[in-house]
Amino acid sequence: MWVARLVREGGLRLPFRARRAAAVFFALTTTGRGRFIGNAMLAEAGAPRQTALVLWGALNITALKRSLRVEHLAENLAHVVQQ
């Protein structure tokens, strides 16, 4: 579950946690205007972590919710493992 909180620096803080297993080298992406602090992050199972979205312009929470994605190393290596 994602819970975002506005911060004074013109962005959003996004706490997160990996539920069952560690997530290695994952990144968050969105079509919203801004960038996430931290690329290729690590989330250990059950350990609370936090990232932030630095906004470029006005916040469009609808666009952010619709387009927020988690991209991780495992999904990009699936074809390598199968060979």
Residue pairs with C-beta under 8 A, 6 or more apart in sequence:
2 14
2 16
2 68
3 14
3 15
4 12
4 13
4 14
4 53
4 64
5 12
5 13
5 15
6 12
6 13
6 59
7 13
7 52
9 54
10 54
10 55
11 34
11 52
11 53
11 54
11 55
12 52
12 53
12 55
12 59
12 64
13 50
13 51
13 52
14 28
14 36
14 50
14 51
14 52
14 53
15 48
15 49
15 50
16 43
16 48
16 49
16 50
16 51
17 43
17 46
17 47
17 48
17 49
18 43
18 44
18 45
18 46
18 47
19 45
19 46
20 45
21 45
22 42
22 43
22 44
22 45
23 41
23 42
23 43
23 70
23 72
24 42
24 72
24 73
24 74
25 40
25 41
25 42
25 72
25 73
26 40
26 41
26 43
26 70
26 71
26 72
26 73
27 36
27 39
27 40
27 41
27 70
27 71
27 72
28 36
28 51
28 53
28 68
28 69
28 70
28 71
29 36
29 67
29 68
29 69
29 71
30 36
30 53
30 63
30 64
30 67
30 68
30 69
31 63
31 66
31 67
32 53
32 55
32 59
32 60
32 63
32 64
32 67
32 68
33 55
33 56
33 57
33 58
33 60
34 53
34 54
34 55
34 56
34 57
35 53
35 54
35 56
36 51
36 52
36 53
36 54
37 51
37 52
37 53
37 54
38 51
41 49
41 51
43 49
53 64
